[in-house]
Amino acid sequence: MSKVAIITGVRRIGFYAAQFLLSQGFDLAVLYRSSEERARELKTYGEGLGRRVLTFEVDLTDPSTYRGIPDEVFDRLGRIDLLVNAASPFGKLSWEETDAEDLRFYFSAVVESAFLLSKGAARYMLKNSGPVKGRIVNFGDWATAKGSPYRGFVPYLVAKGALDALTRVLAVELAPEVLVNEIALGPVLPPFLEGREKGEGWDRYVKRKTLLGRPVGLEDVLAALDFLLKTKTLTGEILLLDAGQRFVGGGYAAGEQFQ
C-alpha cells in the first residue's frame, strides 16, 4: 500500500512540496482555501503518476471545515504517514494596527489548524508498523526561529513563533513513534501581499538582506523535506533555510518596497 500524506496550503511553496511528494510515491490529500486551480493541477499531475489525490476546500480559521479530514483520508486511502502544515496567511500589520481579532485570525490559521490536524492525523499514524510510524513537518519563518522578528508583521510573526513552540511540544508528546520537525524559511519567492506576488525590488532585497545574496532555492526546500522524510532519529528540530538572512537581519518591513 502506498504511503499517504496530507498537506495544507498549495498556492506557492506548498504546491512544489506536494508535487515532490507525489513524485516520491505518496498518495495525497490536499487542503486548500482559494487555490482550487492549483489543487486541480496536483490532481492531474498525481493521476498521471498513478497516484490517488483527494482535494478538500477548507477554511483553516474554522475547524468545522477540516477537523474530520484525517478520518476521511484514512477511510478512503487506508493510512496516514505524513502531515505537512504549509498553509499560512501573510500580511503587513503594525503593532498599532493589530487588534485581538487579527491575533485570533493568524493563530487559528497557523497554530490551531496545525495542532488539530496533527492530533487527528497522529491517531492514524500510530496504527502503522515500525519504530517510526509517522512524520509531521511544519513550515515556519527564519525570523521567529532565530528570535529576530522584524517590524510590521505582528500577528503573522506571533503565530509563527507559536508554531515553533508547537513543533517542539508535539515532538515531545508524540515521541518515539512520530517525528515532528520544522523547516524555517527565509526568502524563497517574492512576497504575496495584497492579493498578488510583488516581485519588483525582489532581487535588490535578496542581495541586501541575505548573506549569500540569492534566494533559497526551491530545490533546497525540497531537499530539506526529503531529508526529514528519511531521517529516523531527528525530532523537535527547526531547520533554518534562509540563505544566511539571520546573519544580516531585516525582513520585509525594513524599508523595502515591493510593487
PEURQUI-V569691 format. One record per helix or strand of 2 or more residues. SS is the DSSP state (A for helix, B for strand). FROM is the first residue (numbers start at 1). LEN is the number of residues. If there is no record, write none. Layout:
ss from len
SS FROM LEN
SS FROM LEN
This chain:
ss from len
B 4 5
A 13 11
B 27 6
A 36 13
B 53 5
A 63 3
A 69 9
B 82 4
A 100 26
B 134 8
A 142 5
A 154 21
B 178 8
B 192 2
B 196 2
A 202 8
A 218 13
B 238 4
A 245 4
